[in-house]
């Protein structure tokens, strides 16, 4: 009798262990199933270790990459392949920030209930927010090295994310004909640059909120000023200016004065709060961070830091995000890269500050940029912008042009940086013009 009782307990124990084991397995499957599917040895998803399922398209359904049964294809058109390289990525896995790598799990189409067989075993179709026509226009805009981004600031959809140099992924990187200069890096997200005068947007935001008599003040400029024994040079002798005029003239003397009054702590706080320092997450892709160092009061380095020089660094996407926030009344709809990603909003600025910045960025265009070249403004479109010509220390300058256009036409924010190209107005603004015109259907 005792023996039977012991056996019954033993059987019960085994049964309990089985139930417990099954529960643990189901929990682990629920939590880690997606990762198990993504093991390179899984032949239903990978072929020789390369993702072998799924399709990536642009926002209009143009196929950008497709894999199945060991056959890998990119866009039909070579211009599209080159233009979309960094957004799409490559099957070799060289471009870490590309969709093929970042969204591999989604492309495999794994779900807890159906495994990877949810869509006839061929993975999933993912639509990126980019517009391949705008990408091609950006790629053809004679951008040797740099980044061009455009986003819809109402929806957060990134319509253009072009990084140069690029290469044709169907052929692979060719050291004979392609530039080797960080060719695998998506400069839009993962390169921080000296911002130059586009950083004056940050200094101006801080001045609007911290200097009470800003609108009544007049800022003198005699072409240069000595601060802490250091010569702060300006592009011209601008004379007495209002704050609008000083911003439109991009006057270094005026912004040196503002920076000294605000101090490094306040500027550092604004650079941080406006999203220029910490790395961001854009549609699931991690970005590089920026930099703003604290300099002592009265030093020339502090003056230069408020002018966007010194050791300041920002990424193109962080500048784009700031412009999108100003355009939308202070709250940014976070940039996203997939049509299926949800909208997320973050307040960067108060509505009043955003409105003032907006007004002054439009004054820049009307007062200083319009007429400088026919390739800046677009007929019938109200533009808000800031140029930057950022000295990089080797005698050359990065050309920047950042801003947005009116929501009545299309709510588009943009950023262009052309490395070592020279003046922002001459060499970055026309590239923004070309891409915006394409997106506006011109
Ligand atoms: Zn000046």
Boltz pocket constraint, residues with backbone or C-beta under 6 A from the ligand:
constraints:
  - pocket:
      binder: B
      contacts: [[A, 221], [A, 222], [A, 223], [A, 234], [A, 235], [A, 236], [A, 237], [A, 238], [A, 239], [A, 249], [A, 250], [A, 251], [A, 252], [A, 253], [A, 254]]
      max_distance: 6.0
